[in-house]
Amino acid sequence: MTFIYSELEKVYSIWICNENIPPELRDTATQYVIQKKDLIGETQEPEEEFDLINVIMIRRGGEGREKIFDFLNAVFHAEVKKLESYTVFENKKVEEEVLTMTGLGASIMERGIKKGLEQGISQGLEQATVRFIENMLAENESLDKICMYTGCSMEQVLQIIKHNGC
């Protein structure tokens, strides 16, 4: 199978930046394009042969005075009334889906909460294991028995004892 470069379709990649944007870059949009520059020799290629990708970087985070930023704020916060000022929902099912759609911020928050819970559970289990080892040592239990009941290796138990001053 032969591949013909000229059959590639032009692509627009739009990057929407929402967080950690320096103040001077907020509410800006920049287009990055591929340009031809002959380094050795000279070629006669039509622009459509090499200009196949444009990257558009939209940086939010400011006042949102331009319509594109106002629209994106409505999308990312699932503000249906504001979205209706930009477009018409002719299909009730689409409108219902927009109402239940979580914005990007909500999905990031959900992932953060899940990760925080996992870390909290892990830390809680570690603290409970340390307290359990401390109690077993107070009862003069052997290190072998502590390993058996906690599921920790001898090295882990000794490390916990050393780290916690047991």
MIDOSE-1310 file (N, C-alpha, C; in nm, 2 decimals, decimal comma, always signed):
residues 166
mtfi	+0,08/-0,12/+0,00/+0,00/+0,00/+0,00/+0,09/+0,12/+0,00; +0,07/+0,21/-0,09/+0,14/+0,33/-0,10/+0,07/+0,45/-0,03; +0,14/+0,53/+0,04/+0,08/+0,64/+0,11/+0,11/+0,77/+0,04; +0,01/+0,84/+0,01/+0,03/+0,97/-0,06/+0,01/+1,08/+0,04
ysel	+0,12/+1,16/+0,06/+0,12/+1,26/+0,16/+0,01/+1,37/+0,13; -0,01/+1,39/+0,00/-0,11/+1,50/-0,03/-0,25/+1,46/+0,00; -0,28/+1,34/+0,04/-0,41/+1,29/+0,08/-0,44/+1,32/+0,22; -0,34/+1,36/+0,30/-0,37/+1,40/+0,44/-0,46/+1,52/+0,45
ekvy	-0,55/+1,51/+0,55/-0,64/+1,62/+0,57/-0,58/+1,72/+0,67; -0,61/+1,85/+0,65/-0,56/+1,95/+0,75/-0,63/+1,93/+0,88; -0,55/+1,95/+0,99/-0,60/+1,93/+1,12/-0,58/+2,06/+1,20; -0,69/+2,09/+1,28/-0,68/+2,20/+1,37/-0,69/+2,14/+1,51
siwi	-0,59/+2,16/+1,59/-0,58/+2,11/+1,73/-0,60/+2,23/+1,82; -0,71/+2,22/+1,90/-0,75/+2,33/+1,99/-0,72/+2,29/+2,13; -0,63/+2,37/+2,19/-0,59/+2,34/+2,33/-0,66/+2,45/+2,42; -0,74/+2,41/+2,52/-0,80/+2,50/+2,61/-0,73/+2,49/+2,74
cnen	-0,66/+2,59/+2,78/-0,59/+2,59/+2,91/-0,67/+2,66/+3,01; -0,69/+2,59/+3,13/-0,78/+2,64/+3,23/-0,71/+2,67/+3,36; -0,60/+2,62/+3,39/-0,54/+2,64/+3,52/-0,39/+2,68/+3,51; -0,34/+2,75/+3,61/-0,20/+2,79/+3,63/-0,16/+2,87/+3,51
ippe	-0,24/+2,97/+3,47/-0,21/+3,05/+3,35/-0,15/+3,18/+3,41; -0,03/+3,22/+3,37/+0,02/+3,35/+3,42/-0,07/+3,47/+3,39; -0,09/+3,56/+3,47/-0,18/+3,67/+3,45/-0,17/+3,74/+3,31; -0,05/+3,76/+3,26/-0,03/+3,83/+3,14/-0,08/+3,74/+3,02
lrdt	-0,10/+3,61/+3,04/-0,15/+3,53/+2,93/-0,30/+3,49/+2,94; -0,37/+3,53/+3,04/-0,51/+3,50/+3,06/-0,59/+3,57/+2,95; -0,70/+3,50/+2,91/-0,79/+3,55/+2,81/-0,72/+3,58/+2,68; -0,63/+3,49/+2,64/-0,56/+3,51/+2,51/-0,58/+3,39/+2,43
atqy	-0,57/+3,40/+2,30/-0,58/+3,29/+2,20/-0,47/+3,31/+2,10; -0,39/+3,21/+2,08/-0,28/+3,21/+1,99/-0,28/+3,10/+1,89; -0,25/+3,13/+1,77/-0,25/+3,03/+1,66/-0,10/+3,00/+1,63; -0,07/+2,87/+1,62/+0,06/+2,83/+1,58/+0,05/+2,75/+1,45
viqk	+0,13/+2,79/+1,35/+0,12/+2,73/+1,22/+0,25/+2,67/+1,18; +0,25/+2,58/+1,09/+0,37/+2,52/+1,03/+0,40/+2,61/+0,90; +0,52/+2,65/+0,90/+0,57/+2,73/+0,78/+0,69/+2,66/+0,72; +0,70/+2,68/+0,59/+0,81/+2,62/+0,51/+0,93/+2,71/+0,51
kdli	+1,05/+2,66/+0,54/+1,17/+2,73/+0,54/+1,28/+2,64/+0,48; +1,32/+2,67/+0,36/+1,42/+2,59/+0,29/+1,56/+2,62/+0,36; +1,62/+2,51/+0,41/+1,75/+2,53/+0,48/+1,87/+2,50/+0,38; +1,85/+2,40/+0,30/+1,95/+2,37/+0,19/+1,88/+2,35/+0,06
getq	+1,91/+2,42/-0,03/+1,84/+2,41/-0,16/+1,71/+2,49/-0,15; +1,64/+2,48/-0,26/+1,51/+2,55/-0,27/+1,40/+2,45/-0,33; +1,29/+2,44/-0,26/+1,18/+2,35/-0,31/+1,06/+2,44/-0,35; +0,99/+2,39/-0,44/+0,87/+2,45/-0,49/+0,75/+2,36/-0,45
epee	+0,71/+2,38/-0,32/+0,60/+2,30/-0,27/+0,48/+2,39/-0,25; +0,36/+2,35/-0,29/+0,24/+2,43/-0,26/+0,22/+2,43/-0,11; +0,17/+2,54/-0,05/+0,14/+2,54/+0,09/+0,06/+2,43/+0,14; -0,04/+2,39/+0,06/-0,13/+2,28/+0,11/-0,06/+2,15/+0,13
efdl	+0,06/+2,14/+0,08/+0,13/+2,01/+0,09/+0,20/+2,00/+0,23; +0,23/+2,11/+0,29/+0,30/+2,11/+0,42/+0,22/+2,18/+0,53; +0,13/+2,26/+0,50/+0,06/+2,34/+0,61/-0,06/+2,25/+0,65; -0,04/+2,14/+0,72/-0,14/+2,05/+0,75/-0,19/+2,05/+0,90
invi	-0,13/+2,13/+0,98/-0,17/+2,14/+1,12/-0,16/+2,28/+1,17; -0,27/+2,32/+1,24/-0,27/+2,45/+1,31/-0,30/+2,41/+1,45; -0,23/+2,47/+1,54/-0,26/+2,46/+1,69/-0,31/+2,59/+1,73; -0,43/+2,59/+1,80/-0,49/+2,71/+1,86/-0,49/+2,69/+2,01
mirr	-0,42/+2,78/+2,08/-0,41/+2,77/+2,22/-0,50/+2,88/+2,28; -0,60/+2,84/+2,35/-0,69/+2,93/+2,42/-0,66/+2,92/+2,57; -0,63/+3,04/+2,62/-0,59/+3,04/+2,77/-0,70/+3,12/+2,84; -0,77/+3,05/+2,93/-0,88/+3,11/+3,00/-0,82/+3,17/+3,13
ggeg	-0,91/+3,21/+3,22/-0,87/+3,25/+3,36/-0,88/+3,40/+3,38; -0,92/+3,48/+3,29/-0,93/+3,62/+3,31/-1,07/+3,66/+3,33; -1,10/+3,78/+3,29/-1,24/+3,84/+3,31/-1,34/+3,78/+3,21; -1,29/+3,73/+3,10/-1,39/+3,67/+3,00/-1,46/+3,77/+2,92
reki	-1,40/+3,88/+2,89/-1,47/+3,99/+2,82/-1,51/+3,96/+2,68; -1,42/+3,88/+2,61/-1,44/+3,84/+2,47/-1,55/+3,73/+2,47; -1,63/+3,72/+2,37/-1,74/+3,62/+2,37/-1,69/+3,48/+2,37; -1,57/+3,45/+2,31/-1,52/+3,31/+2,32/-1,50/+3,26/+2,46
fdfl	-1,44/+3,35/+2,54/-1,41/+3,32/+2,68/-1,54/+3,31/+2,76; -1,64/+3,39/+2,73/-1,77/+3,39/+2,80/-1,84/+3,25/+2,77; -1,83/+3,22/+2,64/-1,89/+3,09/+2,59/-1,82/+2,97/+2,66; -1,69/+2,97/+2,66/-1,62/+2,86/+2,72/-1,64/+2,85/+2,87
navf	-1,66/+2,96/+2,94/-1,69/+2,96/+3,08/-1,83/+2,89/+3,10; -1,92/+2,92/+3,01/-2,06/+2,86/+3,02/-2,05/+2,71/+2,99; -1,96/+2,67/+2,90/-1,94/+2,53/+2,87/-1,89/+2,46/+2,99; -1,78/+2,51/+3,04/-1,71/+2,44/+3,15/-1,78/+2,44/+3,28
haev	-1,88/+2,54/+3,30/-1,96/+2,54/+3,42/-2,10/+2,49/+3,39; -2,13/+2,43/+3,27/-2,26/+2,38/+3,24/-2,37/+2,48/+3,27; -2,35/+2,61/+3,22/-2,45/+2,71/+3,24/-2,54/+2,71/+3,12; -2,65/+2,64/+3,13/-2,74/+2,62/+3,01/-2,80/+2,75/+2,96
kkle	-2,84/+2,84/+3,05/-2,91/+2,96/+3,01/-2,81/+3,05/+2,93; -2,68/+3,05/+2,98/-2,58/+3,13/+2,91/-2,55/+3,07/+2,77; -2,55/+2,94/+2,77/-2,52/+2,87/+2,64/-2,63/+2,89/+2,54; -2,75/+2,90/+2,59/-2,87/+2,93/+2,50/-2,86/+3,07/+2,43
sytv	-2,78/+3,16/+2,49/-2,76/+3,29/+2,43/-2,67/+3,28/+2,31; -2,59/+3,17/+2,30/-2,50/+3,15/+2,19/-2,55/+3,05/+2,09; -2,64/+2,96/+2,13/-2,69/+2,85/+2,04/-2,83/+2,82/+2,09; -2,90/+2,75/+2,00/-3,04/+2,71/+2,03/-3,04/+2,56/+2,05
fenk	-3,10/+2,51/+2,16/-3,12/+2,37/+2,18/-3,25/+2,33/+2,12; -3,25/+2,27/+2,00/-3,38/+2,23/+1,94/-3,42/+2,10/+1,99; -3,34/+2,02/+2,05/-3,37/+1,89/+2,09/-3,37/+1,89/+2,24; -3,48/+1,85/+2,30/-3,49/+1,85/+2,45/-3,39/+1,75/+2,51
kvee	-3,36/+1,64/+2,44/-3,27/+1,54/+2,49/-3,13/+1,60/+2,50; -3,09/+1,68/+2,40/-2,96/+1,75/+2,41/-2,96/+1,84/+2,53; -3,07/+1,92/+2,55/-3,07/+2,01/+2,66/-3,06/+1,93/+2,80; -3,13/+1,82/+2,81/-3,12/+1,74/+2,93/-2,98/+1,68/+2,95
evlt	-2,91/+1,64/+2,84/-2,78/+1,59/+2,86/-2,68/+1,70/+2,90; -2,70/+1,83/+2,85/-2,62/+1,94/+2,89/-2,64/+1,96/+3,04; -2,76/+1,95/+3,09/-2,79/+1,97/+3,23/-2,72/+1,87/+3,32; -2,71/+1,75/+3,27/-2,64/+1,65/+3,35/-2,49/+1,63/+3,33
mtgl	-2,45/+1,70/+3,22/-2,30/+1,70/+3,19/-2,22/+1,77/+3,30; -2,12/+1,70/+3,34/-2,03/+1,77/+3,43/-1,92/+1,84/+3,35; -1,89/+1,96/+3,40/-1,79/+2,03/+3,34/-1,65/+1,97/+3,37; -1,55/+2,02/+3,30/-1,41/+1,97/+3,32/-1,37/+1,99/+3,46
gasi	-1,41/+2,11/+3,52/-1,37/+2,13/+3,66/-1,43/+2,03/+3,75; -1,55/+1,99/+3,73/-1,62/+1,89/+3,81/-1,55/+1,76/+3,80; -1,51/+1,72/+3,68/-1,44/+1,59/+3,66/-1,31/+1,59/+3,73; -1,23/+1,70/+3,72/-1,10/+1,71/+3,78/-1,12/+1,70/+3,94
merg	-1,23/+1,77/+3,99/-1,25/+1,77/+4,13/-1,29/+1,63/+4,18; -1,37/+1,56/+4,10/-1,40/+1,42/+4,13/-1,28/+1,33/+4,14; -1,19/+1,35/+4,04/-1,06/+1,27/+4,05/-0,98/+1,30/+4,17; -0,98/+1,43/+4,20/-0,90/+1,48/+4,32/-0,96/+1,42/+4,45
ikkg	-1,09/+1,42/+4,46/-1,15/+1,37/+4,58/-1,13/+1,22/+4,59; -1,14/+1,15/+4,48/-1,11/+1,00/+4,48/-0,97/+0,98/+4,52; -0,87/+1,05/+4,46/-0,73/+1,03/+4,50/-0,71/+1,07/+4,65; -0,77/+1,18/+4,69/-0,76/+1,22/+4,83/-0,81/+1,11/+4,93
leqg	-0,93/+1,05/+4,89/-0,98/+0,94/+4,97/-0,89/+0,82/+4,98; -0,84/+0,79/+4,86/-0,74/+0,67/+4,85/-0,62/+0,70/+4,94; -0,57/+0,82/+4,93/-0,45/+0,86/+5,02/-0,49/+0,86/+5,16; -0,61/+0,91/+5,20/-0,65/+0,91/+5,33/-0,67/+0,77/+5,39
isqg	-0,73/+0,69/+5,31/-0,75/+0,55/+5,36/-0,61/+0,48/+5,38; -0,52/+0,50/+5,28/-0,39/+0,45/+5,29/-0,32/+0,50/+5,42; -0,32/+0,63/+5,44/-0,26/+0,68/+5,56/-0,32/+0,63/+5,69; -0,46/+0,62/+5,69/-0,53/+0,57/+5,80/-0,49/+0,42/+5,83
leqa	-0,48/+0,34/+5,73/-0,43/+0,20/+5,75/-0,29/+0,20/+5,80; -0,20/+0,28/+5,75/-0,06/+0,29/+5,80/-0,06/+0,33/+5,95; -0,14/+0,43/+5,99/-0,15/+0,47/+6,13/-0,20/+0,36/+6,22; -0,31/+0,29/+6,17/-0,36/+0,19/+6,25/-0,26/+0,07/+6,27
tvrf	-0,19/+0,04/+6,16/-0,09/-0,06/+6,17/+0,02/-0,02/+6,27; +0,06/+0,10/+6,27/+0,17/+0,15/+6,36/+0,11/+0,14/+6,51; -0,01/+0,18/+6,53/-0,07/+0,17/+6,66/-0,09/+0,02/+6,71; -0,12/-0,06/+6,61/-0,14/-0,21/+6,64/+0,00/-0,26/+6,68
ienm	+0,10/-0,23/+6,61/+0,24/-0,28/+6,64/+0,28/-0,22/+6,78; +0,25/-0,09/+6,80/+0,29/-0,04/+6,94/+0,22/-0,11/+7,05; +0,09/-0,14/+7,03/+0,01/-0,22/+7,13/+0,07/-0,36/+7,15; +0,11/-0,42/+7,04/+0,16/-0,56/+7,05/+0,30/-0,56/+7,12
laen	+0,38/-0,46/+7,10/+0,51/-0,44/+7,16/+0,49/-0,42/+7,31; +0,38/-0,34/+7,35/+0,35/-0,31/+7,49/+0,31/-0,44/+7,56; +0,25/-0,53/+7,49/+0,21/-0,66/+7,54/+0,32/-0,76/+7,54; +0,44/-0,72/+7,50/+0,56/-0,80/+7,48/+0,54/-0,92/+7,39
esld	+0,47/-0,89/+7,28/+0,45/-0,99/+7,17/+0,58/-1,00/+7,09; +0,61/-1,12/+7,04/+0,73/-1,14/+6,96/+0,72/-1,07/+6,82; +0,83/-1,04/+6,76/+0,83/-0,97/+6,63/+0,77/-1,07/+6,53; +0,80/-1,20/+6,55/+0,74/-1,30/+6,45/+0,59/-1,29/+6,46
kicm	+0,53/-1,28/+6,58/+0,39/-1,28/+6,59/+0,33/-1,15/+6,53; +0,40/-1,04/+6,56/+0,36/-0,91/+6,50/+0,36/-0,91/+6,35; +0,46/-0,97/+6,29/+0,46/-0,99/+6,14/+0,34/-1,07/+6,10; +0,32/-1,18/+6,17/+0,21/-1,27/+6,13/+0,07/-1,20/+6,14
ytgc	+0,05/-1,12/+6,24/-0,08/-1,05/+6,26/-0,10/-0,93/+6,17; +0,01/-0,86/+6,14/+0,00/-0,74/+6,06/+0,02/-0,76/+5,91; +0,08/-0,88/+5,88/+0,11/-0,91/+5,73/+0,23/-0,83/+5,68; +0,30/-0,77/+5,77/+0,42/-0,69/+5,74/+0,54/-0,79/+5,74
smeq	+0,64/-0,75/+5,66/+0,77/-0,83/+5,67/+0,84/-0,79/+5,80; +0,94/-0,86/+5,83/+1,02/-0,83/+5,95/+1,09/-0,70/+5,93; +1,14/-0,68/+5,81/+1,20/-0,55/+5,77/+1,11/-0,43/+5,79; +0,98/-0,45/+5,75/+0,89/-0,34/+5,76/+0,86/-0,31/+5,91
vlqi	+0,84/-0,42/+5,98/+0,81/-0,40/+6,13/+0,93/-0,33/+6,20; +1,05/-0,37/+6,17/+1,17/-0,31/+6,23/+1,18/-0,16/+6,18; +1,14/-0,13/+6,06/+1,15/+0,01/+6,01/+1,04/+0,09/+6,08; +0,92/+0,04/+6,10/+0,82/+0,11/+6,18/+0,86/+0,14/+6,32
ikhn	+0,92/+0,04/+6,38/+0,97/+0,05/+6,52/+1,07/+0,16/+6,53; +1,17/+0,16/+6,44/+1,28/+0,26/+6,44/+1,22/+0,40/+6,41; +1,13/+0,41/+6,31/+1,08/+0,54/+6,27/+0,99/+0,60/+6,38; +0,92/+0,52/+6,45/+0,82/+0,57/+6,55/+0,88/+0,56/+6,69
gc	+1,00/+0,52/+6,71/+1,06/+0,52/+6,84/+1,00/+0,42/+6,94; +0,95/+0,31/+6,89/+0,88/+0,21/+6,97/+0,98/+0,13/+7,05
